[in-house]
Amino acid sequence: MAMAVSLNWIPPTFTNKANYVLAHSTEPPRVQPCLQNSVTIPNEESTINPSHKRRRLLLLGVGAFTANLLPATSLLAQEIPQNYKAFVDIPDGYSYYYPSDWREFDFRGHDSAFKDRFLQLQNVRVRFIPTDKKDIHDLGPIDEVVYNLVNHVYAAPNQMVNILDMQERTIDGKNYYTFEYELTSPNYASACFATIAIGNGRYYTLVVGALERRWRKVRNKLKVVADSFKLLEI
C-alpha cells in the first residue's frame, strides 16, 4: 500500500499549476513568489483536508512498524541534524529535513509544506510536475537556468531580483541546483533558497525562505533544509 512517510508521520498535499516553457520543454510553471502575504493559516487542523487527515490517522496507526519497512535511503542512513525532522515521501520520490518546531500546512499548488509556528512567511514547500527530461543538466548550464527561473518564474512583475549564490551538487548519481536569491517589492523584501532536480519523470522544486529582515538570523538554518533535499527511486 503506497503512502508518504514522515519520520513524525505527516503526509503531503498536491495540486497542479499552469505550465512554463523553458529551453525546449514544458518545465516549471509560474509559482508563488518566494513569500506570499496572502497565505493565512488559522490553525493546523483547518489547513488539512479530510483525505489528508485520513492519511495521517493511517500513518499514526502504523508508527514505528513502518519505519522498519522503509528502503535504505541515504537520508535514513544519516543522523538527522539536531532540531530538525525528516520528511520522506516514498510514493512521490523525495525527502528533506525541516525545523522540528515547524508544522504542516496546505500551500496551494504544492505537494508538501511546513511553516514556522509563529512566522507563517518563514516556510518550506515542495512541488513537482511531469517532464521528459532525465537530468537537471538537460535544462542547461546552472547560471542560465537559475537566471531564467528567478527572473521569469519566481519573481512577480513588480519585484526586483538579486541572485546571491548558486551551487551544483551530485548525490547518489543525482544532480541538484541550489541557489539563493532576494526578491524586493514596494511592500516587502524576501530571501530564499531553492533546490531543483529531475528524476522519476518529474521536475522537483523545493523553496525555503523568510522575510529579508530576518535572513541574516535564519539563513544557515534554512540552508540545511535546501541542501537536504534528495530524490528517491520510485
GUVEXMAR-150846 format. One record per residue: x, y, z of N, C-alpha, C in turn; residue in one letter; residue number from 1. Coordinates in pm, whole numbers. Atoms other than C-alpha are relative to their C-alpha. Example, Ala and Ser with C-alpha at 12.3 -4.5 7.8 and 13.67 -1.06 7.14 Angstrom:
- 89_-119_0_1230_-450_780_90_120_0_A_1 $
- -82_-119_-6_1367_-106_714_-77_109_73_S_2 $
END
This chain:
- 85_-119_0_0_0_0_88_123_0_M_1 $
- -86_-116_14_160_327_-114_-41_108_98_A_2 $
- 29_-111_-91_188_610_134_124_85_13_M_3 $
- -111_-88_-29_402_911_215_33_-11_147_A_4 $
- -40_23_-137_602_870_533_93_109_47_V_5 $
- -90_-92_-67_746_1143_752_46_-69_127_S_6 $
- -46_62_-123_956_1046_1049_-80_47_120_L_7 $
- 98_-31_-104_692_1227_1253_-142_-23_-54_N_8 $
- 125_52_57_422_1076_1031_-96_110_-44_W_9 $
- 84_-105_56_290_1381_845_-3_-15_-151_I_10 $
- 10_21_144_159_1334_488_3_130_-78_P_11 $
- -6_-118_84_191_1573_193_-132_31_-68_P_12 $
- 113_-38_81_-58_1756_-28_50_39_-137_T_13 $
- -47_-37_134_-52_1831_-400_-115_43_-90_F_14 $
- 88_-39_108_-233_2022_-675_85_50_-116_T_15 $
- -76_-40_118_-130_2115_-1028_-5_150_-22_N_16 $
- -2_-141_36_-41_2458_-1172_22_13_-150_K_17 $
- -19_-25_143_-3_2620_-1516_142_-24_-42_A_18 $
- -133_37_51_293_2543_-1738_84_121_-36_N_19 $
- -97_-103_40_606_2747_-1813_99_-65_-96_Y_20 $
- -90_56_102_825_2694_-2121_141_48_26_V_21 $
- -141_-29_-21_1198_2673_-2056_81_-90_-92_L_22 $
- -81_75_96_1459_2566_-2311_-93_-57_-106_A_23 $
- 82_60_105_1282_2316_-2539_-106_-93_57_H_24 $
- 102_87_-58_1036_2159_-2299_-86_79_95_S_25 $
- 86_-62_-98_747_2243_-2070_55_-32_137_T_26 $
- -62_21_-129_914_2293_-1735_-72_80_108_E_27 $
- 72_-48_-117_839_2480_-1413_-99_110_-33_P_28 $
- 99_-104_20_515_2680_-1422_28_117_93_P_29 $
- -15_-112_-90_490_3021_-1263_-47_-41_138_R_30 $
- 30_42_-136_497_2963_-891_-33_119_85_V_31 $
- 20_-107_-93_402_3162_-587_131_74_20_Q_32 $
- -123_-69_-35_654_3438_-508_67_-66_118_P_33 $
- -79_61_-109_926_3347_-259_-79_-6_129_C_34 $
- 90_-2_-115_688_3452_17_-130_64_-46_L_35 $
- 130_-46_46_320_3525_-11_-79_55_116_Q_36 $
- 76_-60_-109_133_3771_209_-140_-57_14_N_37 $
- 139_45_-2_-199_3613_115_-19_-136_65_S_38 $
- 13_131_-63_-124_3278_281_-34_19_146_V_39 $
- 42_-12_-139_-322_3279_604_-39_-136_52_T_40 $
- 21_133_-54_-327_2970_824_-56_13_141_I_41 $
- 57_-20_-133_-574_2993_1117_45_-103_101_P_42 $
- -51_103_-90_-473_2661_1270_30_-125_-81_N_43 $
- -49_115_75_-320_2329_1174_-112_-88_-50_E_44 $
- 106_91_41_-637_2121_1166_-79_56_-116_E_45 $
- 84_-57_104_-824_2368_945_70_3_-135_S_46 $
- -73_-6_126_-550_2360_679_18_-135_-64_T_47 $
- -19_134_53_-557_1984_626_-135_-56_-39_I_48 $
- 131_45_44_-842_1849_415_-27_-142_50_N_49 $
- 36_129_-59_-1032_1532_515_84_-117_-50_P_50 $
- -80_112_50_-832_1299_285_137_-2_65_S_51 $
- -130_-6_-66_-508_1421_439_-10_-45_145_H_52 $
- 20_44_-137_-648_1367_788_-9_-151_9_K_53 $
- 10_145_0_-735_1010_697_137_-63_-19_R_54 $
- -134_52_20_-383_952_570_82_14_126_R_55 $
- -76_-21_-123_-243_1100_891_-38_-105_104_R_56 $
- 43_101_-95_-455_865_1103_59_-135_-35_L_57 $
- -59_126_43_-334_572_895_147_-7_36_L_58 $
- -142_-2_-29_27_676_932_26_-7_149_L_59 $
- -14_8_-145_-14_728_1306_-22_-143_48_L_60 $
- 28_136_-41_-153_378_1324_115_-95_-27_G_61 $
- -108_93_31_144_211_1156_125_30_80_V_62 $
- -108_-37_-90_402_406_1360_134_-60_-33_G_63 $
- -137_49_14_743_254_1416_7_-126_-85_A_64 $
- 2_121_81_639_-66_1241_37_32_-145_F_65 $
- -29_-36_137_650_115_907_145_41_-16_T_66 $
- -138_-44_10_993_261_982_93_-116_-34_A_67 $
- -83_116_28_1135_-90_968_-14_-49_-144_N_68 $
- 24_44_136_992_-135_617_50_98_-103_L_69 $
- -44_-102_94_1136_183_463_127_-46_-72_L_70 $
- -122_35_71_1402_140_194_120_69_63_P_71 $
- -121_-55_-63_1761_206_300_53_115_-83_A_72 $
- -45_-118_72_1794_554_153_114_65_75_T_73 $
- -110_-69_-64_2095_772_219_-50_95_106_S_74 $
- 54_-89_-102_1868_1010_410_-20_-72_131_L_75 $
- 31_72_-123_1753_750_659_124_-59_63_L_76 $
- -124_56_-54_2106_615_694_80_105_76_A_77 $
- -73_-106_-66_2230_954_814_-70_41_128_Q_78 $
- 58_-54_-122_2181_1108_1153_-69_131_-31_E_79 $
- 74_-123_25_1914_1377_1137_60_111_85_I_80 $
- -58_-109_-79_2060_1714_1245_-88_36_119_P_81 $
- 74_-40_-118_1962_1836_1588_-96_113_-34_Q_82 $
- 105_-101_19_1641_2043_1590_-63_-5_-139_N_83 $
- 67_21_129_1527_1904_1253_-75_-132_4_Y_84 $
- 67_125_26_1286_1635_1143_14_-33_-148_K_85 $
- -12_43_139_1291_1434_820_-139_-29_-56_A_86 $
- 121_33_74_1003_1427_574_39_-91_-116_F_87 $
- -32_99_103_1015_1118_349_-128_-39_-72_V_88 $
- 117_34_82_760_1082_68_42_-107_-100_D_89 $
- -44_111_84_828_740_-80_-80_-9_-130_I_90 $
- 74_10_127_541_731_-335_37_109_-100_P_91 $
- -31_-111_91_637_1072_-478_149_19_-20_D_92 $
- -141_7_32_1011_1008_-461_89_113_46_G_93 $
- -90_-104_-49_1169_1277_-245_0_4_153_Y_94 $
- -10_-17_-145_1279_1367_108_78_127_31_S_95 $
- -76_-117_-44_1415_1662_304_-16_16_152_Y_96 $
- 11_-37_-141_1473_1798_655_-76_132_12_Y_97 $
- 61_-128_-31_1269_2076_812_13_24_151_Y_98 $
- -15_-27_-143_1296_2252_1152_-107_-71_82_P_99 $
- 90_86_-78_1139_2038_1423_-117_76_62_S_100 $
- 111_-75_-58_921_2321_1556_-93_58_-105_D_101 $
- 92_-43_105_758_2388_1218_-116_-100_-11_W_102 $
- 117_86_14_415_2247_1135_-45_-6_-146_R_103 $
- 51_19_136_248_2117_821_-109_103_-30_E_104 $
- 113_-81_44_22_2347_622_-21_-21_-149_F_105 $
- 40_22_139_-153_2348_285_38_122_-82_D_106 $
- -44_-109_87_39_2569_39_-47_-32_-140_F_107 $
- 67_26_128_-161_2597_-281_99_-39_-110_R_108 $
- -80_43_112_-13_2405_-573_124_-78_36_G_109 $
- -121_70_-43_248_2220_-366_-35_-135_62_H_110 $
- 22_135_-48_286_1858_-260_17_-11_151_D_111 $
- -19_-2_-145_414_1926_93_51_136_40_S_112 $
- -45_-131_-47_482_2233_304_-2_1_152_A_113 $
- -8_-21_-144_587_2325_658_36_147_26_F_114 $
- -26_-140_-31_599_2666_826_30_18_147_K_115 $
- -25_-39_-137_722_2833_1139_-133_21_71_D_116 $
- 126_-9_-74_456_2824_1410_-47_143_20_R_117 $
- 36_-139_-29_465_3199_1461_22_93_-118_F_118 $
- -32_-85_116_607_3340_1136_-37_-77_-126_L_119 $
- 49_84_109_398_3196_855_72_25_-132_Q_120 $
- -74_-25_123_609_3360_584_139_-61_3_L_121 $
- -125_76_-11_904_3154_705_-36_-146_-18_Q_122 $
- 55_132_30_836_2821_535_81_-71_-107_N_123 $
- -58_82_106_943_2540_306_-115_-69_-72_V_124 $
- 102_73_75_739_2384_28_64_-70_-118_R_125 $
- -50_83_110_791_2123_-243_-112_-26_-99_V_126 $
- 97_32_105_614_2073_-573_74_-72_-113_R_127 $
- -61_65_117_674_1873_-892_-100_-3_-113_F_128 $
- 82_13_120_545_1849_-1248_64_-105_-90_I_129 $
- -59_99_92_592_1584_-1519_100_65_-95_P_130 $
- -96_-46_99_886_1619_-1756_56_-119_-76_T_131 $
- -66_105_76_1050_1420_-2033_152_11_12_D_132 $
- -143_-12_-24_1394_1542_-1921_45_-109_97_K_133 $
- -54_105_-84_1620_1291_-1748_87_52_113_K_134 $
- -95_-54_-97_1854_1519_-1555_-8_152_-2_D_135 $
- 6_-145_-9_1875_1880_-1439_93_65_-102_I_136 $
- -93_-53_100_2167_1929_-1680_-68_15_-136_H_137 $
- 71_-10_126_1920_1880_-1965_-65_136_-19_D_138 $
- 59_-133_9_1779_2225_-1885_102_105_-45_L_139 $
- -104_-94_39_2113_2395_-1947_96_27_114_G_140 $
- -96_-35_-105_2404_2544_-1751_-70_66_119_P_141 $
- 65_-47_-121_2326_2640_-1393_-26_150_-2_I_142 $
- 20_-145_-3_2372_3015_-1445_-118_41_-89_D_143 $
- 112_-32_88_2127_3025_-1738_-133_-46_61_E_144 $
- 123_54_-58_1870_2804_-1564_-45_85_118_V_145 $
- 36_-78_-119_1881_3000_-1238_-48_139_-39_V_146 $
- 42_-134_45_1860_3337_-1415_-144_-3_-54_Y_147 $
- 134_9_58_1552_3227_-1612_-106_-28_106_N_148 $
- 98_34_-102_1379_3074_-1312_-31_118_91_L_149 $
- 23_-107_-98_1430_3360_-1070_-67_121_-64_V_150 $
- 54_-120_64_1355_3638_-1318_-136_-20_-65_N_151 $
- 121_20_80_1074_3479_-1517_-103_-92_64_H_152 $
- 94_92_-64_913_3227_-1279_-25_41_145_V_153 $
- 16_-26_-143_977_3311_-914_-37_144_30_Y_154 $
- 23_-141_-29_966_3691_-932_-132_47_-60_A_155 $
- 119_-66_51_642_3882_-965_43_120_-85_A_156 $
- -39_-110_89_633_4162_-1225_51_124_73_P_157 $
- -40_-121_-71_676_4431_-959_117_-23_96_N_158 $
- -110_30_-90_972_4264_-784_135_13_-68_Q_159 $
- -138_-6_46_1340_4336_-822_73_-126_48_M_160 $
- -66_127_-25_1569_4031_-832_147_22_31_V_161 $
- -143_2_-30_1909_3978_-674_41_-145_26_N_162 $
- -48_138_-17_2071_3635_-724_131_5_76_I_163 $
- -114_-11_-91_2319_3589_-439_102_-111_-18_L_164 $
- -93_113_7_2469_3244_-495_-68_-115_-72_D_165 $
- 53_121_62_2428_2921_-690_104_-110_11_M_166 $
- -88_114_-21_2573_2576_-629_-58_-122_-70_Q_167 $
- 40_128_60_2565_2241_-805_59_-112_83_E_168 $
- -51_114_-76_2598_1909_-622_-56_-129_-60_R_169 $
- 41_132_46_2571_1540_-701_-4_-94_119_T_170 $
- 16_95_-110_2437_1283_-453_-60_-128_-56_I_171 $
- 48_130_47_2396_914_-535_-34_3_-149_D_172 $
- 20_-5_144_2425_991_-905_-105_99_-47_G_173 $
- 102_-99_35_2153_1261_-896_59_140_13_K_174 $
- -52_-136_2_2233_1624_-981_-104_100_49_N_175 $
- 88_-101_-61_2089_1924_-797_59_139_-23_Y_176 $
- -38_-140_-1_2099_2301_-846_-63_64_123_Y_177 $
- 50_-74_-115_2067_2506_-526_46_145_-14_T_178 $
- -36_-140_18_2058_2885_-540_-72_88_102_F_179 $
- 48_-95_-99_1999_3182_-311_-34_130_-71_E_180 $
- 41_-122_69_1809_3493_-418_-89_86_89_Y_181 $
- 86_-96_-69_1628_3802_-293_-101_58_-98_E_182 $
- 104_-65_78_1303_3949_-420_-48_122_79_L_183 $
- 39_-124_-67_1220_4311_-339_-116_64_-73_T_184 $
- 118_-65_55_879_4468_-393_-26_128_79_S_185 $
- 27_-124_-73_731_4803_-285_-42_-23_145_P_186 $
- 54_23_-134_574_4643_24_93_-75_93_N_187 $
- -88_79_-84_835_4398_148_108_-66_-84_Y_188 $
- -107_73_68_1151_4204_65_13_-138_63_A_189 $
- -14_136_-48_1211_3832_96_128_-60_-56_S_190 $
- -117_73_47_1502_3592_57_-29_-148_7_A_191 $
- 31_142_9_1501_3227_-37_121_-80_-48_C_192 $
- -78_102_69_1696_2916_-119_-98_-83_-81_F_193 $
- 78_95_79_1564_2694_-396_92_-112_-44_A_194 $
- -71_115_53_1675_2345_-490_-88_-66_-105_T_195 $
- 75_64_108_1570_2190_-821_73_-126_-43_I_196 $
- -57_128_44_1623_1837_-951_-100_-69_-91_A_197 $
- 85_78_91_1488_1598_-1214_27_-148_23_I_198 $
- -7_145_-15_1415_1229_-1163_-140_-57_5_G_199 $
- 131_66_-6_1133_977_-1176_-100_59_-99_N_200 $
- 90_-62_97_993_1158_-1480_-64_127_51_G_201 $
- 57_-119_-62_934_1467_-1265_106_108_19_R_202 $
- -83_-117_-28_1076_1815_-1221_-39_47_140_Y_203 $
- 27_-33_-140_1103_1884_-845_57_138_35_Y_204 $
- -46_-129_-50_1133_2225_-679_-28_10_150_T_205 $
- 14_-33_-142_1196_2295_-310_39_146_17_L_206 $
- -30_-139_-32_1181_2656_-191_-17_20_150_V_207 $
- 8_-31_-143_1256_2767_166_44_144_18_V_208 $
- -31_-141_-7_1252_3132_263_-53_69_124_G_209 $
- 41_-84_-113_1189_3414_507_3_145_-46_A_210 $
- -12_-142_29_1149_3789_515_146_42_1_L_211 $
- -140_-41_15_1469_3965_416_58_53_131_E_212 $
- -51_-57_-124_1498_4143_751_41_-106_101_R_213 $
- -37_109_-89_1529_3804_923_104_-94_-62_R_214 $
- -81_95_75_1753_3643_662_134_-27_67_W_215 $
- -131_19_-62_2084_3701_838_-11_-94_121_R_216 $
- 18_82_-120_1946_3533_1151_-31_-145_-34_K_217 $
- 49_136_28_1788_3227_983_65_-64_-121_V_218 $
- -54_50_125_1996_3184_668_63_-139_14_R_219 $
- -68_129_-14_2216_2899_791_-97_-112_35_N_220 $
- 102_98_-37_1917_2721_942_-77_-47_-123_K_221 $
- 78_35_118_1728_2731_613_87_-64_-109_L_222 $
- -89_64_96_2035_2632_409_5_-151_23_K_223 $
- 4_143_-30_2027_2295_589_-118_-65_-71_V_224 $
- 119_53_66_1676_2245_453_23_-12_-151_V_225 $
- -22_2_145_1772_2338_96_99_-108_-42_A_226 $
- -103_99_35_2081_2114_98_-43_-144_29_D_227 $
- 43_135_-39_1891_1818_246_-90_-66_-104_S_228 $
- 94_57_95_1656_1771_-50_65_-111_-81_F_229 $
- -52_116_74_1706_1428_-212_-113_-68_-76_K_230 $
- 95_81_77_1534_1224_-479_10_-145_43_L_231 $
- 7_142_-29_1424_869_-406_-48_-73_-125_L_232 $
- 45_78_115_1375_597_-665_-142_-51_22_E_233 $
- 138_51_-10_1010_511_-733_-33_-78_-127_I_234 $
END
